[in-house]
Amino acid sequence: MIDTSILQGKRAAYFTLGCKLNFAETSSIGEQLRSYGVQTAAKGEQADIVVVNTCSVTEVADHKCRQAISRLAKQHPGALVVVTGCYAQLQPARIGQIEGVDLVVGAQEKSQVVPRLMEKMGVASEDLPKSDDGWCGACSHGDRTRYFLKVQDGCNYFCTYCTIPLARGRSRNGSIASLVEQAELAAAEGGKEIVITGVNIGDFGRSTGETFLDLIRALDRVEGIQRYRISSIEPNLLSDDIIDFVAQSRAFMPHFHIPLQSGSDEVLRLMHRRYTTDLFRQRIEHIKRVMPDAFIGVDVITGTRGERPELFEQAYDFIASLPVSQLHVFTYSERPGTKALEIPFVVSNDEKHERTNRLLELSGKKTFDFYGQYVGTVRPVLLEHAPKGRPMHGFTDNYIRVELKNTPELDNTIRSVVLGDWNIKRDALRGDIQSD
């Protein structure tokens, strides 16, 4: 029996940088601490514990992490400050030198954040929960309506520009049975939508000999969950069978997020990506053929080493030709320890930013055109709570963000909404509830 009396009445503040996977893991850390009597600090309230979950996808992300850690340590003087996540895995010594940091736990030891914190606070180490399998599950919603279900972690790909395998380790996953159980618990708590997260979710099954297609088939049978979204999946792992299943499934939404990174085959080769532009186009066209209304988000990196001007122009023209809905554009930054540093051609910072801005403009046009198709149509929207005085929002089945008058009793309900004119500044369509 763990004596957690030292934790009773303590307050914790949480701060997450980076991806949806990080958000799910932070939420699970918070749930663990609440089960031991730790309350979540209200906004502006002094915390006894601060948990910062970090990202390290770019140098900008590293800088934001350092700023956030310093700021939170100053905002909560005397608090026990715990830093975890990818940046903590890659730069533990540098983080340990930041004033106010008490504990650094890398991404590959995230399952030990709470035990290590409790030990630091004086709980006997022999009484602490242990995890030896390297898998840290997570299914949480925090203060959001949607749940985030972690199904996989780590990556075996070692793309030349990426530090994620170094930060999160090799690909591993929970079992289908355990993940279905977590989805059932979310349904029992009133959850209606689950976002499936991971580092490389299409690689699901490395630990258990199962497949991603097996997983989504099993999740689709969970009663009470009305919506699933696949957060990001590699194009070479997004099989026709997966696409066809989503198209005819009960609960999987017509919404895909697919990393492209470059629309040039030469740059893809330099990146050590495992597909060509031809394969990527086939995936996009298949989705649109069986789900014409599908929202498709695409990750793109600009200014990587080796991206000569003519290769960027090839990439731009390829991306412009695709029927996708939105681009998530990242400006390349040098990452220590990556193979990309061996590629000789270097893009100047000014050129990187120019290329990024061009793709952002292209993204805006594609999103505008996608949203515009649905003005005046009726789509189902899962409505999410909002702070008092602000409009509530939600997403249609095909991921159009909608704003409505704040009506608290509609929180976590799915309603048919007539989509109005697109307000570009808010990046949302304004809508009106239509009676069912």
N, C-alpha and C positions, 0 to 999 in steps of 0.2 A: 504493500500500500504506500503510495507516494504522499509524503507530508507536504502539501502545497500551501500551508497556512501563511508562509512568507509572501505568497503572491496575492492573497485575498485583498481586494480593495485597491490594488495597484491599477494604474491607468496606462494604456499604451497608445502610441501614435504610429501610424503606418504611412510609408511613402513608397510609391512604385514608379520606376522608370522603365520604359521599353515596351515589350510585347504583351499580348493577351495571356501568354503562358505565365509571365511574371505576375500579372494581376491575379491569376488563379492561385498561384503559389502563395502570394502575400495574403490573400483571403483565407487560405487554409491555415497559415501560421496564426492569423488572428483568431480563427475558430478554435484552434488548439489552446491558445492562451485564455480565451474566454471560458473554455471548459475547466480551466484551473482557477477561475475566479478573477481573471484580469479583465477590467472593463476597457472599452474603447474610449479614448479621450475625445471630448467634444471639441469643435473648432475653437481655437483660442485658449483651451484649457491646458494647463501644465501636465505633461506626461511623466511617468516614472520610467517608462520603457519606450524607446524609439527603434523601430525596425525599418531599415532602408533597403529595398530590393533593387539592385542596380542592373544596368545594361552596359554593353561595351561594343555595340555594333559599329560605331564610328568614333573618331577622336572627339567629335562634338558631344556624343553621348557620354564619353569619359569625363569631359569638362562639366557637363550638367550634373553628373553624379557627384563630383567633388564639391560643386557649389551647393547641391542639396544637402549633402552630409554636413558641411560646415554650418549652413543656415539652420538646420534642424537641431544641431548640437547647441547652438546659441539660443534658439527659441525655447529649448527645454533644458536649462542648466541643472546639472545634477542627475539627469536621467541616464539610465544605462542604454548606451547607443550600440545597436547591433547592425552591422552591414553585411548583406549577403548578395548573391546574384553573380552575374558573369564578370563584372568589373572586380568584384571581390575575389573571384577565382584567379583572374589574370594579374591583378596588381595588389595583392594583400598587404605587402610591406608599405606601399605608398598610402593606402587607405589607413593603415595602422598609425601612420604619422600625423593624420589629421586630428587636430585638437578636439577632444571630447569623445572619440571613438573608443569603445571598451572591448568590442568583440568583432572579429571578422570571420565569416563562415562562407566558404566558396560555394559556387553553384552546385558542384558535385556532392556537397554535403548538406544540401538544403533540408533533408529530412532530420538533420541534427540541430537545426536552428533553435528550436524550443528546448530540447534537452541541454544544449550548451548554455543557453541563456539562464535556464533554471539552476544549472550548476554554478554559474557565475554569481547567482543571487543567494546561494547557500544551501540548495537542496542537495541531499546526499547523492553522490554520483551512482552508487550501486542501486538506487531506487529509480533511476531515470529510464524512460523508454528507449529502446535501442532499435536500429534499423540497419541490417547488414547486407541487404540485397541491392543497394544502389538505386532503388526505385522509390521516389517520393511522389505519391499520388496527390491529386488536388481536384476538388469539385466544389466551387464556391461562387457566390454572387456578390459578396460584400454588400455595398449599398446600392447595387444595381438590380434591375429586374431579371436580366438574363444570367444564366449560370454558365460558367466556363469549366469544361471537363478536360483535364489533362489526360491524354491517352498515351503519350510517348515523350521521350526526352532524348537528348543527345543526337549526334549525327556522325555518320561514317564517310561522308563525301569529301571533306577536305578541299573545298574550292579554294583557289589560290588567294583570293582576297579576304577570306573569312576566318575569324578566330573562334567561332562557335564550338567546333569540335574540341578545341583546347579548353574552352570555358565549361562546357557541359558534358564532355566525355562521349563515349560511344553510344550508339542507338540502343535503347531499351524501352520496355513498355510494361504496363499492367496487363493482366489477363482480361479477356472479354467478360468473363463471369464477374470479376471485381468491378469492371467499369459499368456493366449493366446494373449492378447493385447500387453504385453511386448515382446513376441516372434515376433509378427507382426512388432513392432517398430524396433527390431533388424534386421529383414529382410529388412525393408525399408532403414536402414542405410548400407545395403550391407553385413550383416552378413550371413554366410553360415552354421556355426556350432554352436550349443548351448549345453553346458554341464549342465545337471540338477543337482542342488546341494541342500543340506539341511543337517540337523543333522541326521534325521531318515526318509528319504524321503518315504519309504514304508508305513509309518504311516500317509501319506498325507490324509487330509479329516477330521481331528479332529474338525477343526473350521467351516467347511462348509458342512459336511455331504456328501462329494464326495469321490471318490477313486482314488488311483494312476493310476489304469488301465484306468479310465475315463480321467484322465489328459493326459496320453501319447497318447491316441487315439485322443484327441482334438489337441494336439501339432503336431501330425503327419500330420494334415490337413493344417497347416500353409504354405501358398505358399512362396517360396523363401528360406526357411530353408532346406538345403539339408542333414544335418546331425544332429542327436542328440546322446548324450552319457549320460548314467545313471551313476552318479559318484560313489555312494556307496549305497547298499541296503541290509538290513538284510535278511538272508536266510529264516527265517520263514515268511517274508513278500513278498518274491520273488515267487509269485505263478506260477503254470504252465501256467495259462492264460496270465500272463505278459510275460513270456519267449516265448510263442507261438506267441504273438502279435509282439514282437520285431523281431522274425524270419521272419515274413511275411510283416512287415511294410514297408512303403515307405522310411523312413528316419532314423529310429533307427539303430545304428551301432551294429555289433556283438562284443560287448565289455561290460563286466560286472566287477564290483568291489564289492566283497562280503566279509564282515568281518566274519572270522571264530573264531579268538582269541585263540582257543586251539583245538587240535585234540584228546583230551581226554574227554570222557563224564563225568568223575569225576571232572575234572577241570572246565568244562562248568557248572556243577551243582554248584560248589563253586562260580563261577562268576555270577550266576543267569542269565545265558544266556537262551534263550527261544527256543532252538532247540537241537537236538542231532547230533552226527556225521553221523548217518544213514540218517537223513533228509538232511544234508549238501551234502552228496555224491549224493543223489537223484537229488538235484538241479543241481549240476555240470554235472552229466551224462545226464540230460534232456537237458541242454544247448548244450552240445557237440553232442547230438543226432540230434537236429533240426538245429544247427549252428556249423558244424564241424570246421570251421575256427575261431571261437570266441576266443578272448583274454579274459582270466579270471585272474584278480588280486585278491589276498586274503590277508587280514590283520591277523597277528598273534602276540600274546604277549608272551614273554618268561619270565620265572622266577617269575610268580605270586605266591602269598602265596598259599600254598597247592599243588604246582606242584612238588611232590616228583619225584626222578630220574626215577622210573619206569613209572610214568605218562607222563613225557616228552618223554621217548622212545616210548610209545604208540602214542603220538601226532605226533612225527617225522615220524613214520612209516605210520600213516594215511595220513599225508600231502604228503609224498613221493609217495603214491599210487594214488593221485588225478591227473587228466589231466588238471592242471592249468598252467598258463603262467608266473606268477611272484608272489613273496611274498613281502609284506610290513611288515617288522619285527620291533617290538617295544620291548624294554627292560623295564620290569615292574619297576615302582618306587612308593614308598609309597605316597599316596595322603591323606592329612588330611581330616577328616570328612567322609571317606569311610568305608563301612562295611568290606572290605578286611582286615583291620587292626585287626579284631577279629579272623581271621584264624590263627591257631598256627604255622604251618610249614613255616619257612622262608628260602628262597633260598639265598645263599651267592652271593655277587657281582661277584666273580670270576666265579661261576657256571652260573650265568645269562649271562655273556659275552660269555662264551664258547657255551652255547645253542644258543645265538643270532648268533654267527659266523657260527655254523653248519647250521642253517636255511638260512642264507645269501648265503652260498655256494650252498645249495640245490636250492635256488631261481635262482642263476646264471645259474645253469645247466638247469633248466626248461625253463628259458628265451632263453638260447642258443639253446636248442632243438626246441622250438617253432619258433623262428626266422628262424632256419635252414631249416624248411619245405618249406619256401617261397622263398629261393634264386633261382633266375632265373624266378620267376613268375611275372605277371603284376598285380599291385593293384592300385586303385585310391588313390591319396594322396592330402590332403588339405595343400597347401604350405603356410608357415608363414614367415613374414619378419624377417630379421636378421640384426644386425649392420654391417656397411661397413667393408669388409675384413674378415668376417666370413661366413661360408656356411649357406645357408638357410635350414630349416628343415620343416618337416611336418609329419603327421601320416596317415598311411593307414586306410582303413575302420576298420580293425581289430587291430588297435593301435600299429602297428610296426613303430618305429621312423626311419625316412629316412632323410639322408642329401644329398643335391644337391649343385651344384655351385650357388652362390648367383646371382639371376636374378630378380631384383626388380619388373619387370613387371609381374612376376608370383605370386606375393604376393596375397593371398586370392583367389587363383584359384585352382580348383580340376583337377589334371592331372593324366593320366595313366603313371605309372613309372615301369620300369623293375628293380626289386630288385637285388642288387649285393651282394657280399660277406659281411658277418657281420664283422664289426670292433668292437671287444669286448671292447676295451678301450673306445671308444666313445659311446658304447651301442646303436649303430645305424647301419642300413644297408645303404650302399651307393647305390644310384640308378641313373638311366638315364631316362630322359623323353622319352616316346614312343609317337609317333604321333597318335592322335586319328583318 
